[in-house]
Amino acid sequence: MCGRYAMNDDVNELITEYVAAGGRAEEWAPSYNVAPTQRAPIVREFVDDAGTLEREIELAQWGFWPAWVKAADKRPHSINARLETVATNGMFRGAFADRRCIVPMRGYFEWVTQPDGKQPHFIHSAEGELLSAAGLYAVRKDDAGEWQVTYTIITREARDASGEIHDRMPAFLARELREEWMQPAKLTDPEGVLADLDRSSLTIAGTIVTYPVGREVNNVRTADATDPHLIAPLEAD
């Protein structure tokens, strides 16, 4: 599972990294503690009204909410989708076909239950590289008639450092797979795309490390999401 992550790059850095337009992401404030229901940057491609392919950085709400789910439905919306079933699960298969996106992150958090409480760990690239998690997005109109974009992060069986801590990890995209993944055209070879994502995420898993961090990150309400100390290694006693 991926239930919290750090995304502390600013919009200009993301524009450069993904060769994308800034879109409507100018309100983004880098965060070391992105939580479900909050908005964070995703990278997506779409065809505009003029028939032009666009790639944008978009601020989207974490928690997948497709247009066909009733607005009165107050159940928590899916923050993760399983790689093993994403192409066939009724909640996600439509988005998997043509609304795939990238969720940039510097790393993510997992927890180990200890006698004195839950101990968070930060899982990230050993080289400090930006990670591109595979995601899906949905677009719907909110109660005010404004377009709202939501997203989910695809996860797989853990093969990285998080395997010591949790049994799931985000499925990460290698740089050479980014464009193929974001293409908005209907998939003609979904099994091939899944196989590529599986191989890619396994390769990147081998570059990922973990360390314990302070428990301030546990409480979203009180933790200062702008504080880099949230991802600082916990000092040994």
URFEN-V417389 format. One line per field, one symbol per residue. ss: DSSP state (@ for helix, = for strand, . for the rest). psi: psi as a letter, one per 20 degrees, with the letter a starting at -180 (. if undefined). burial: 1 if it has 9 or more other ideal C-beta (glycine too) atoms within 8 Angstrom, else 0. A space follows every 10 residues. Layout:
# URFEN-V417389
ss: ???
psi: ???
burial: ???
This chain:
# URFEN-V417389
ss: ...====... @@@@@@@@.. =......... =====...== =======... ..======== ==.=...... .......=.= ==........ ..@@@@@@.= =====.==== ====..==== =====..... ========== =.....==== =======... @@@@...=== .=..@@@@@@ @@.......@ @@@@@@@@@@ @@@@@..=== ===.@@@@.. .......@@@ @.=....
psi: qoiqrpnjqr ghhhgggjlr qhckjiipop pjmpqqirqr prpqqrpahj jppqpqpppq ponpnqhipq hiojqpqpiq pphhjhiiph hihghhhjlq rpoqqhrrqr qpprhjapoq qpprphjjqp pnqprqrqpr pahjjqpppr rqpprrppja hihihqiqqq oqpqhiiggg hipiqppimh hhgggghggg hgghhijqrq qqrqjhihoh hhpoiioihh jqpppq.
burial: 0101111010 1001101101 0110100101 1111100101 1111100000 0001111111 1111110000 0000001111 1110111010 0110111111 1111111111 1000000111 1111100001 1111111101 0000000111 1111110111 1110110111 1111001100 1101001001 0011011101 1111101101 0011011100 0010101001 1000000
